[in-house]
Amino acid sequence: MPIYVHSAVILLFLVLAAVFFRGKGTGLIAGYNTASAYEKRHTDERKLTRFMAWLMLALAACFVPILLSAVLDAMWLFWLGFALFLAVAVAGVVYANTGNRFWKP
């Protein structure tokens, strides 16, 4: 059972990455869908969606050790994948919300 669940999560992240690489799915990005019209006008959607696509790919890659932990019955792989997932998620949130990286004048 966990193998199917982990595989589904990886597939979900890959599908989201594909959507974001096409420049679509801005409504799925927390914060952007609740932004004011002014903020949306001054946000570089292309940069934002490409960043989110790369973030989704990184998160999918972090889930591979978790999937392997279920296949190989190696708990250390689970904790490695979990730590990587948390580190990538936190780093992605910090990167996206600092420095006005996606702001266009």
LODREN-309062 format. One line per 10 residues: number of its first residue (from 1); for each residue x, y, z of C-alpha. Coordinates in Angstrom, 3 decimals, always signed. Layout:
! residues N
NUM> X Y Z; ...
This chain:
! residues 105
1> +0.000 +0.000 +0.000; +2.610 +2.690 +0.880; +4.379 +2.049 -2.425; +1.268 +3.130 -4.324; +0.761 +6.169 -2.131; +4.384 +7.298 -2.467; +4.249 +6.722 -6.214; +1.044 +8.766 -6.432; +2.664 +11.648 -4.539; +5.670 +11.599 -6.881
11> +3.319 +11.526 -9.882; +1.330 +14.443 -8.451; +4.483 +16.548 -8.076; +5.537 +15.666 -11.632; +2.126 +16.639 -13.022; +2.253 +19.931 -11.130; +5.749 +20.558 -12.488; +4.476 +19.998 -16.031; +1.589 +22.410 -15.445; +3.894 +25.070 -14.032
21> +6.466 +24.629 -16.829; +3.697 +25.475 -19.298; +3.146 +28.754 -17.433; -0.243 +27.667 -16.122; -1.518 +26.961 -12.624; -0.869 +30.302 -10.973; -4.144 +29.843 -9.093; -2.574 +26.848 -7.352; +0.237 +28.939 -5.876; -0.541 +29.964 -2.307
31> -0.345 +33.705 -1.923; -0.629 +34.474 -5.619; -4.272 +33.494 -5.861; -5.107 +35.788 -2.921; -2.938 +38.701 -4.093; -4.497 +41.997 -5.053; -4.873 +42.987 -8.695; -1.962 +45.420 -8.274; +0.323 +42.678 -6.944; -0.702 +40.289 -9.712
41> -0.012 +42.967 -12.345; +3.493 +43.455 -10.951; +4.371 +39.778 -10.603; +6.407 +38.081 -13.293; +4.205 +35.007 -13.739; +6.692 +33.299 -16.043; +9.486 +33.446 -13.462; +7.135 +32.414 -10.669; +5.717 +29.403 -12.492; +9.172 +28.236 -13.630
51> +10.447 +28.453 -10.073; +7.447 +26.485 -8.831; +8.015 +23.875 -11.547; +11.625 +23.365 -10.454; +10.493 +23.244 -6.838; +7.950 +20.531 -7.668; +10.644 +18.518 -9.447; +12.938 +18.845 -6.439; +10.164 +17.746 -4.093; +9.398 +14.754 -6.329
61> +13.078 +13.804 -6.216; +13.012 +14.043 -2.415; +10.185 +11.517 -2.366; +12.217 +8.898 -4.251; +14.189 +7.816 -1.135; +10.891 +7.601 +0.738; +9.533 +5.293 -1.962; +12.737 +3.260 -1.875; +12.437 +2.945 +1.902; +9.106 +1.186 +1.423
71> +10.529 -1.096 -1.274; +13.776 -1.958 +0.508; +12.382 -1.804 +4.046; +15.145 +0.599 +5.059; +13.925 +3.175 +7.540; +17.018 +5.365 +7.163; +15.974 +6.082 +3.556; +12.616 +7.312 +4.794; +14.241 +9.733 +7.239; +16.710 +10.888 +4.594
81> +13.901 +11.618 +2.142; +11.805 +13.277 +4.832; +14.689 +15.548 +5.885; +15.439 +16.432 +2.265; +11.767 +17.151 +1.615; +11.533 +19.495 +4.602; +14.797 +21.241 +3.725; +13.785 +21.801 +0.090; +10.282 +22.976 +1.051; +11.546 +25.466 +3.638
91> +14.322 +26.718 +1.342; +11.815 +27.137 -1.488; +9.410 +29.141 +0.653; +12.195 +31.363 +1.984; +13.643 +31.908 -1.498; +10.250 +32.738 -3.019; +9.281 +35.194 -0.295; +12.504 +37.185 +0.029; +14.238 +39.584 -2.289; +11.315 +40.499 -4.580
101> +12.569 +37.894 -7.075; +9.302 +37.746 -8.988; +8.464 +41.451 -8.883; +8.408 +43.371 -12.135; +8.229 +47.156 -12.240
